[in-house]
Amino acid sequence: MSVLIVGSTALDSIKTPTAENPRLLGGSASHAAVAASFFSPVKLIGVVGDDFPKKYVSLYKRHKIDLSGLQIEKGKTFHWSGEYEVNMNNRRTLLTELGVFEKFTPHLPDTHKKSSFVLLANIAPALQHHVLDQMTRPKFVAADTMDLWLNIALDDLVRLLPRVDCFVLNDSEAHQLTKEDNIFVAVKKIHKMGPKYVIIKKGSHGSVLSSPKGQFICPAYPLQKVSDPTGAGDSFVGGMMGYLATARGPIDKNIRRAMVYGSVVASFCCEGFGLNRTTKIKRTDIERRVTELKHLTQF
Amino acid sequence: MSVLIVGSTALDSIKTPTAENPRLLGGSASHAAVAASFFSPVKLIGVVGDDFPKKYVSLYKRHKIDLSGLQIEKGKTFHWSGEYEVNMNNRRTLLTELGVFEKFTPHLPDTHKKSSFVLLANIAPALQHHVLDQMTRPKFVAADTMDLWLNIALDDLVRLLPRVDCFVLNDSEAHQLTKEDNIFVAVKKIHKMGPKYVIIKKGSHGSVLSSPKGQFICPAYPLQKVSDPTGAGDSFVGGMMGYLATARGPIDKNIRRAMVYGSVVASFCCEGFGLNRTTKIKRTDIERRVTELKHLTQF
């Protein structure tokens, strides 16, 4: 089955202590869509300006991403610029030019409205709602978010939670949402807000799932060099949803492996700027790291 | 086989945002010895003053810890007092009274000199050297440390590393020692300083082993409530060494499970002040959590 993915489609200018890369393909939906594409067909919902480089359209197409839901509007593509500190853990935004993204309203082509697997990648909760409003009974809906929406659109986000099966957020966002320091207590509170599955991302420390069938501690693939962590979280959730959409059997049976696959795609994402590394790998590269992670965690 | 453990034996006065507990049994050797005692006989090397409460001697004895290497000197027992912040991650020292610890020189009874498994728990590197100097060909030596020794006794510590099989330190200490932000790069540098096995402790994120047989990502047991993390790292390495000392077969075959056992004992340690919780558990409680961790990490 295919995955419908909505989120931001952007140009990212990224600075790290050792390099600078302007106007790379970025945005939560781009990272998630490419990650998912290794496992299942992807339908992308987003918006770009008429300045959007053709090479990035080709990139999407090489990954067989269905672009019939990608709007091309008069104006500039969303442009984000950020800088990472030496340890790659902290970043600061240098510039945000919303461009055509400012007035984005996602419209679903009829062919998209019955998608079974839906990923509401990081984007304003109001737009995440708007996508769900247009859909007919999806089988499994996952939503990601960021601290910005907790700050400026908390009500919309809280209203979204009962509408999603799986909510994905990082540890500091979980703290911000629940005021709990302990992530396992925070997760309990988040379950009460709606989602059956809650996943807490912890960057290089991996992630944790809480589900009806219990918890799962998902490892991160050990990396000796991180070039650019931008999009790693989006790659994680994208890879997970792509895997889930094609795996046979119930979600509960597949979600652990799905997270490991997502984690591996995220590891590749970190090894290059933007999507530079992710777009160069093959499914066999992913399988190799999944096997390695299996060995790395066995006792 | 038994484990010889040298380290600090202290009275800890611990303050958290919700409670205050004066003069609990503490010190790296106390925590490590009790943790190891669940798996193998323990020989303790340390010093206390003549004010050392009899109830703590009884506690050691209940855990069948051999006290023939515990010196009782005229004067006060080492007393440490510290306070934890709300999130339990940061602590500050309120008071350090070294007492008899100031002039401590570990003397090994003859019966101890041929011990096969030696844990140099956190204590001045000069004293860790002094213990090794008295020993005849131990089979496996592990050493722990703390930031203080990296600050004031770095040369002694660096000279110790070629003398130990396994070096255990936390992520910030690894950074301090190697100036590397990436722990997997840091670990490579530490191997070059001597130890065949390097273990990086990451608190609630678990730990990572680097060994001749590859890496191992060791999970932490998920805790919804941490009462007092003091001694968790000592419990981890103590439990690990206790398990290794009785497990059959080569170290490489056993060290992963040993770390998981250590991790579980550390989880119990965190659930009570000082040794309050650890001293109340049974081997069956440990086995239950090890089985749980197996399930929590499988995919």
Interface residues (C-beta under 8 A of the other chain):
Chain A: V86 N87 M88 D181 N182 F184 V185 K188 K202 H205 G206 V208 G214 Q215 F216 I217 C218 P219 P222 L223 Q224 K225 V226 R256 R257 M259 V260 K294 H295 L296 T297 Q298 F299
Chain B: V86 N87 M88 D181 N182 F184 V185 K188 K202 H205 G206 V208 G214 Q215 F216 I217 C218 P219 P222 L223 Q224 K225 V226 R256 R257 M259 V260 K294 H295 L296 T297 Q298 F299
